[in-house]
Structures are given as C-alpha cells and as structure tokens.
C-alpha cells in the first residue's frame, strides 16, 4: 500500500516464486523506488511516505515480506538473504533497476541485494537499519526474544511490543494500524512465518557491506529503541557504505510513518542529488 489512509488502495499484484507469492503494488511514474517493510510490519508501513515520492515524480513499488501481509506464508525459509532474493526477483520481474528502501531487517536484505545485483539496485535508503547483529548482545537475550516471538503467542506479544518500537511521535492512525498488523499475524500459517523470521541473522548483510557500491542514505529515529545508541549505529552503517545520515527527531524504529515529512524530504533530496542527477 502506498496511499494515505483516506485514498483508495492500489491494486495488489503478485510475483510467483517457487514456494509462494510476493505481494506488491505499483503507483506513479518516473524512476523507480522499491519500499520494503521490516519484520512484523506490512507494506502499509509506507502509507504516508509512498504518496510523497509519487508526488515528487517517482514510481513507487511497495511489497510485503514473505510470510507477511498479502504475501504467502508457504515459504520454508525466512531472513535477510531470502528477502534479498525476493527483492532481486521482484526487480527482475518489473524490468528495471530501482532505489531500494528497506526498514529494519529489510535494510540488511537490501544491502545483500545491492552487493549481489548492482545492476538492479541503483541506490539504498536504509531506515532503522539492521545490517549487522547487535554488538555485545548476549545469546541469552537473543534466545529470550525468540521465545517471546514463538508461534503460540507471537501476535499478542508483537502487538504489545509495537508501541515501544514507535517511541516518540506515533502516526494518527497507529491504533488501527496496530490492529491490522496483529490480525495479519493471527491468520493461519502467518504466526509461524513471523516466528521463523525473528530468528534471522544479519551476519550475511554485514559480510556484504564491502561489496556495495550503490549510493546510500541512512535514516534513523533519534529514539529508536532497537539500538543502544541510534546515532552511533547510523554513523557506523554510513561509514561502512560511504553514505550519509539523517537523524529524525522524536521517532523510533519507523520514522517513515512517524514523521513522513522529514523522511520524504530527505529521500527526495537524496534521489535527486545522489542517484537520479539530471
């Protein structure tokens, strides 16, 4: 979904892969930007940012992760590398390269896709990016998170956790959106897919960083609770990719919906100055 809540939703299309389908939609005209949401999220995460990019003269494609939203829950594996393959397959299907914007784990997937298929990825916008496993995180913390996100209670726990991830300013429709997210995970098969996705490792993304040549913009919420020091993590990612950083005040892990004005302006400026220069 790339429209605001008051506008009609674009028609969902599907890319058929070996084990299931990837849901996506396409609006606008001009150079292409592919928006990929993070784990547990829906492509509606970009419901405010997408229209701004369309208005600025870009084709906007949003997709659901495998095992999320309208994509199939029939896949047997999930994670950064799998999502990177889905990104590349979708861009091949669409027939043109794009700037790929990835949020959270999808940022790591976008990095892998850019390293493996530089012909398809014209640039990167990494939002609240997980491109490496959290430094100094104990195995016990990781195990506890996976247990909390296990299938029997995944939807309920994720729904309770989301307000913390949306630290700072929340979208006006956050309550409705959270209900939509929880309902999506509760569907048959999707709780298991979500639980499997939470077990992903970001080591393949970190290993791919040195092979990325695409221009990169890192966007980070100043209050992102997923990082001990959001600003330092953003600078680390940008340094690894020779990119630039925009910190978004009063936002958490999802600045694209928490402050789409700042994020939209930053992305449009990046696209115009670093990727699609006249």
JOKACOR-V743697 format. One record per residue. RES is the residue in three letters. PSI is psi in radians with two decimals (* if undefined). NEAR is the number of other ideal C-beta (glycine too) atoms within 12 Angstrom. D_FIRST is the distance of its C-alpha to the first C-alpha in whole Angstrom. Layout:
BEGIN
RES&PSI&NEAR&D_FIRST / RES&PSI&NEAR&D_FIRST
END
This chain:
BEGIN
UNK&2.27&38&0 / UNK&0.08&42&4 / UNK&2.82&28&6 / UNK&2.84&25&8 / UNK&-0.42&21&9 / UNK&-0.14&11&12 / UNK&2.75&16&10 / UNK&2.53&13&9 / UNK&2.41&24&6 / UNK&2.81&28&6 / UNK&2.29&15&9 / UNK&2.30&25&8 / UNK&2.91&23&11 / UNK&2.42&20&13 / UNK&2.07&31&16 / UNK&2.13&18&19 / UNK&-3.14&27&21 / UNK&-0.71&17&24 / UNK&-0.03&21&23 / UNK&-2.97&29&20 / UNK&2.55&28&16 / UNK&2.16&43&13 / UNK&2.43&37&10 / UNK&2.88&42&8 / UNK&2.84&37&6 / UNK&2.27&34&9 / UNK&2.79&34&9 / UNK&-3.06&25&13 / UNK&2.68&16&16 / UNK&-2.95&23&18 / UNK&2.59&27&18 / UNK&2.45&35&15 / UNK&2.18&49&13 / UNK&2.15&51&12 / UNK&2.11&54&10 / UNK&2.13&55&11 / UNK&2.99&48&11 / UNK&3.08&47&14 / UNK&2.34&49&16 / UNK&-0.17&43&15 / UNK&2.98&44&12 / UNK&2.85&43&8 / UNK&-0.25&46&6 / UNK&-0.16&40&5 / UNK&-0.41&49&8 / UNK&0.38&49&7 / UNK&-0.40&39&6 / UNK&-0.65&37&9 / UNK&-0.73&45&10 / UNK&-0.92&43&8 / UNK&-0.57&30&10 / UNK&-0.68&34&13 / UNK&-0.66&44&13 / UNK&-0.80&33&12 / UNK&-0.53&23&15 / UNK&-0.05&26&17 / UNK&0.53&19&17 / UNK&2.63&37&15 / UNK&2.25&31&13 / UNK&2.16&44&10 / UNK&2.26&44&9 / UNK&2.56&51&6 / UNK&2.74&51&8 / UNK&2.48&46&9 / UNK&2.70&51&13 / UNK&2.38&48&15 / UNK&0.21&43&16 / UNK&2.70&47&13 / UNK&-2.26&40&10 / UNK&-0.02&33&11 / UNK&2.83&42&13 / UNK&2.64&28&16 / UNK&0.40&33&19 / UNK&-0.01&21&22 / UNK&2.64&30&22 / UNK&-0.21&18&25 / UNK&2.64&22&25 / UNK&2.71&37&22 / UNK&-3.03&32&22 / UNK&-0.87&44&22 / UNK&-0.70&29&24 / UNK&-0.76&37&22 / UNK&-0.63&47&18 / UNK&-0.73&42&20 / UNK&-0.66&31&21 / UNK&-0.71&45&18 / UNK&-0.84&46&17 / UNK&-0.73&33&20 / UNK&-0.70&28&19 / UNK&-0.74&45&16 / UNK&-0.65&35&17 / UNK&-0.75&23&20 / UNK&-0.70&24&19 / UNK&-0.35&26&17 / UNK&0.29&13&20 / UNK&2.71&21&20 / UNK&2.88&29&20 / UNK&2.76&45&18 / UNK&2.25&42&18 / UNK&2.13&52&16 / UNK&2.12&55&14 / UNK&2.36&52&15 / UNK&2.35&49&15 / UNK&-2.16&43&18 / UNK&-0.46&45&19 / UNK&-0.38&53&17 / UNK&-0.75&51&19 / UNK&-0.72&45&22 / UNK&-0.71&49&20 / UNK&-0.66&58&19 / UNK&-0.79&49&23 / UNK&-0.77&44&24 / UNK&-0.72&46&22 / UNK&-0.62&43&24 / UNK&-0.72&35&27 / UNK&-0.59&28&27 / UNK&1.21&30&25 / UNK&-0.33&23&26 / UNK&-0.33&17&26 / UNK&-0.44&32&22 / UNK&1.86&42&21 / UNK&-0.35&33&22 / UNK&2.93&40&21 / UNK&2.35&54&20 / UNK&1.94&53&18 / UNK&2.00&53&19 / UNK&2.10&56&18 / UNK&0.90&48&20 / UNK&2.31&50&21 / UNK&1.71&44&23 / UNK&0.15&47&25 / UNK&2.76&29&28 / UNK&2.52&23&29 / UNK&2.19&24&30 / UNK&2.42&15&34 / UNK&0.23&12&36 / UNK&2.24&19&34 / UNK&2.72&12&37 / UNK&-0.56&12&36 / UNK&-0.69&10&37 / UNK&-0.77&15&34 / UNK&-0.72&20&31 / UNK&-0.72&15&33 / UNK&-0.72&15&33 / UNK&-0.78&25&29 / UNK&-0.64&22&29 / UNK&-0.71&18&31 / UNK&-0.55&22&29 / UNK&0.35&32&25 / UNK&2.74&22&27 / UNK&-0.79&28&26 / UNK&-0.58&16&28 / UNK&0.29&20&27 / UNK&-0.84&36&24 / UNK&-0.79&32&21 / UNK&-0.80&22&24 / UNK&-0.73&26&25 / UNK&-0.71&35&21 / UNK&-0.63&29&20 / UNK&-0.51&17&24 / UNK&-0.50&28&23 / UNK&-0.76&34&20 / UNK&-0.56&22&21 / UNK&-0.67&20&24 / UNK&-0.50&35&21 / UNK&0.75&35&19 / UNK&2.51&28&23 / UNK&-2.50&28&24 / UNK&2.24&24&21 / UNK&2.61&27&19 / UNK&2.64&30&16 / UNK&-0.52&16&17 / UNK&0.40&21&15 / UNK&-0.73&28&15 / UNK&-0.77&16&17 / UNK&-0.74&17&15 / UNK&-0.73&33&12 / UNK&-0.73&32&15 / UNK&-0.66&18&16 / UNK&-0.72&30&13 / UNK&-0.83&41&13 / UNK&-0.75&28&17 / UNK&-0.64&19&17 / UNK&-0.69&36&14 / UNK&-0.50&40&17 / UNK&-0.20&24&20 / UNK&2.63&23&19 / UNK&2.23&13&22 / UNK&-0.42&24&22 / UNK&-0.51&36&19 / UNK&-0.73&31&21 / UNK&-0.77&26&24 / UNK&-0.75&40&21 / UNK&-0.79&46&20 / UNK&-0.73&31&23 / UNK&-0.63&28&24 / UNK&-0.59&40&21 / UNK&-0.22&36&23 / UNK&0.07&26&26 / UNK&2.66&38&25 / UNK&2.52&26&27 / UNK&0.16&38&26 / UNK&-0.71&20&30 / UNK&-0.59&29&29 / UNK&-0.79&41&26 / UNK&-0.68&28&29 / UNK&-0.43&23&32 / UNK&-0.24&33&29 / UNK&-0.75&33&29 / UNK&-0.29&15&33 / UNK&0.01&21&31 / UNK&2.26&35&28 / UNK&-0.10&21&29 / UNK&2.49&35&26 / UNK&2.51&29&26 / UNK&2.38&40&24 / UNK&2.25&41&23 / UNK&2.20&46&23 / UNK&2.23&46&21 / UNK&2.33&48&22 / UNK&2.35&41&22 / UNK&-0.39&30&26 / UNK&0.35&29&26 / UNK&1.98&38&24 / UNK&-0.14&25&26 / UNK&-0.18&33&25 / UNK&2.36&33&28 / UNK&-0.69&15&31 / UNK&1.57&19&31 / UNK&-0.73&33&28 / UNK&-0.74&22&29 / UNK&-0.71&19&32 / UNK&-0.72&35&29 / UNK&-0.74&36&27 / UNK&-0.65&21&30 / UNK&-0.80&27&31 / UNK&-0.80&40&28 / UNK&-0.70&29&28 / UNK&-0.67&17&32 / UNK&-0.45&28&31 / UNK&0.15&37&29 / UNK&0.77&19&31 / UNK&-3.00&34&28 / UNK&2.87&27&27 / UNK&2.42&31&26 / UNK&2.09&35&24 / UNK&2.34&32&25 / UNK&2.00&38&23 / UNK&2.62&22&25 / UNK&0.62&18&25 / UNK&2.73&34&21 / UNK&-2.17&37&21 / UNK&-0.17&43&19 / UNK&1.05&49&16 / UNK&-0.37&50&17 / UNK&-0.49&51&13 / UNK&-0.32&48&13 / UNK&-0.58&39&16 / UNK&1.27&33&17 / UNK&-0.36&34&15 / UNK&-0.90&21&18 / UNK&-0.80&30&20 / UNK&-0.77&40&17 / UNK&-0.80&35&16 / UNK&-0.72&23&20 / UNK&-0.73&34&21 / UNK&-0.78&42&18 / UNK&-0.75&33&19 / UNK&-0.74&23&23 / UNK&-0.80&36&22 / UNK&-0.73&35&21 / UNK&-0.60&23&24 / UNK&-0.53&16&26 / UNK&-0.38&24&26 / UNK&-1.01&30&24 / UNK&0.91&26&24 / UNK&2.44&13&27 / UNK&*&8&29
END
